[in-house]
Amino acid sequence: MMASFYRLRNSIKNYAWGSRTALNALFGVPNPDEQPQAEIWMGAHPAGCSEIEIGAVSISLQDAIAQSPETVLGERTAEKVGQLPFLVKILAAETALSLQVHPDKRQAEEGYARQGNRAGDDYNDANHKPELVYAITPFMAMNGFRPYPEIVNHFLRLNSPELMPALTEFRTNLNADGFKRFFVCLMQLAPQAKSNVLKQLKESLEAGGFVHLQEFLIRLQQDYPGDIGILAPLFLHCITLEPGEAMFLQGGTLHAYVHGTAVEVMACSDNVLRAGLTPKKINVPELVNCTVFSETHEHTLKLVADTAGTDRHYPVPVEDFRFSVMGNCQQKRIEVDSAQILLVLEGFTTLRDTRGEEMRLRAGQSVFIPALTEAYFLTQTGQSCLVQC
Ligand SMILES: [Zn+2]
């Protein structure tokens, strides 16, 4: 790879929860068959690797990196990680994604080894998956456990006989361990008990209960009838990120994205353990092993960006990636000290390197910049986001 800029050709994941219109409306992505278009992956993960063009030949980014890791990734990353450490996605959720948790590094290594170091039922690789989500449109999500007294109040109001013994026990052990036991009981209700609890929630909603959670509860009820994950708003924070707002989720955080379009940046991993809101495999014991049952506080959920002119940098406590969003600029110099992916979110962007090589991109297009590029100049009307490590 001797050029400074490589336009990315990215694969689209047609998961059932995807929007049929969002990617077309925002970025002009064609959708002639009106398929659900859930995710666009930008990166080198084997489950959805981007392609680049070298001369007239199309080659996977993974192969291009493997041919000369030091020049593409930079010495530091080539030595430490040996691959592109991050993965970037655009998510377009029409219905909710599964109620899920991502493992930390040790859990992923152990889980993957238990599967004989092969992608399998629970683990797809040996990496952790901390993630950042940045809203492009208003983005509804559930993230992190509510304070325990709030969870207790919600379930007292639901007043379900099936849950009362477990709830009473939780109230006398109002701590992470007590909550963990309550959560396991909830997720593993027998079919009849589950359907009774969901019926009680429905009646409670119809009677005007849970007013502040209605938007989430009604949506989940419609999307996943009969699924115990519908109860998640009673124990998880419900939040709507406005465009430009972002959250960071460390491994072990229970969450579900509900509706809207966002950029998601994560360590290069596809490890997801699920508890509900999905027709995919559910593994409650493994999910519980990987979940941190501490309560979290709503005001800590959103990331506070460092702002400099029209640039915003969103600090994250991991080394796998850095994430910034850049606004209008003229010949703004960008230093390159690792491989980068730049994704245009709005308008037009031109990149020009110090030798005069130039690339022009519009909203929805993305470019891979190898570490050897060293520096380039950015001119844009609109917005783009930059991921590097
Ligand atoms: Zn996730």
Boltz pocket constraint, residues with backbone or C-beta under 6 A from the ligand:
constraints:
  - pocket:
      binder: B
      contacts: [[A, 100], [A, 102], [A, 131], [A, 255]]
      max_distance: 6.0
